[in-house]
Amino acid sequence: MNYIKKFVIPSFITIGIFALLLVLRTVPTAKLWKGFSVLYVPCDTDAKVVMTELQNAGCEDVISFYNQRIPFVNQFLPIKSDSNDSYLSGRNAYFFDKDRTVTLYYIPDRYSGHAKNACENLIKKHSINAGLDSKSSFPLLTPVICILAMLFLFIYAKKKFVFLTASLFPIIFTFTMPFYTNAACVCLYLYAAFLAQKIWKRKGSIDCLKNNFYVIILVAASLAGTFFSSFVSGLMFMLCLTASILLLFVLSNYETYKDSKLRFCPVLIRNARLMNMVNSNSIKKALIPIGSILILFVLYISSVNIFAAANSGDLSFPMPTRYNVETGIPNLNDYIVWNWNVVTKPYKSLNTVYSDFPEEGESVVIQRFKDSDDGVIATEEVLYCFDDSFRKEAVSLIDDLQYPAIEKLMKNQESGFNVDYSYGAGEKFSLVNIILMVVLFIIPCALMIVYRNGRRYGNAN
């Protein structure tokens, strides 16, 4: 039973946390639409210039405001739809940001490499403040910097395996939530783990850690920082700290078990309070998290491109969401409803008021006459029925459209999406993030100053 409590249960919980990290992993990319990149230019930009540069760069089938048509005209009632048609007018919102300051062009992913070239040509050749919604898929430098910080601290750690065990899950965290602010928080935690490893398994080590000013500040700041980054990040980092504690618990039990097999078991004489967890040597190592956070800060500033139009103007682009929202921007279901109204319009009485939104199973029935043994009889024929079959057929017709229709973008998304305005899914410029990273940078600097000024807390001499 003790074996289960000491090894099996903690190991299973740790594996569960690892699985949860993989499931909830987030890649910070500003890509808005599945299968398409979004090029944005100021609204007063000549569309011919933009389309010419896109074509010259090799981009085909670009969906733009200027090449849209009415997707379907009923052959029995071949008249243009009303210009006030809610669907046709509403879909124009796909091509502008919320404040109508930029125009959006949707480029298929197979031309994403060409799109970057076109964007660069618009900027260099025409001085147009253009941009793409995505530049990179995974900021590998954020976990790499944390790994380097861990390796430098690992070199100086006395209990190297203990430090490595305590650092494992926070490093995994930087791969699953690779945001710059999260990486800065992990760097602070790594320094706290470096200070704490020195008193591993010494008498009174737990009380010593709870009362150490330096460790408390570093761990509290790293945890609070991840919550400021996002609630999910904070929750995941808290689980990582839990996993680290469980791993250390397993390691401690294993060492105890291993020592119990020895004829002679050495005993650590000096207790935790006499080990000087924070001293002149260990405080110098604060330069490692300080340097790491400074590098992350510089990378963040350069990557978000503060002075670009998409950041300085706080542009809000239409993008798919998984929650219900009333924005007036039509989605694929709205297209299906519009298609239903167009195909059934010739069969609806002008004297009857119909709902613009058909109910499930609603049908259009007409009378047919045929000969029978009893003479000519009237029968009813169902021409259209609003069901899954109709929806699938309406969606399949999108592929037959002979122009780059916005409906093709809709179809390429996951079913059941809605459209809302958002600043994107990536790590864009945020004043809060800037302030947070400055604070995270100041904390180890302040701890060094506190120590240097002789105001020592906890176990520091």
PyMOL commands that set and color helices and strands:
alter all, ss='L'
color gray80, all
select helices_A, chain A and resi 2-23+47-57+65-67+86-95+109-126+141-156+160-176+180-199+205-211+213-229+231-260+272-274+280-284+287-304+309-312+332-347+388-400+406-412+431-452
alter helices_A, ss='H'
color red, helices_A
select strands_A, chain A and resi 36-42+102-108+131-132+317-321+363-372+375-385+418-422
alter strands_A, ss='S'
color yellow, strands_A
deselect
rebuild
show_as cartoon
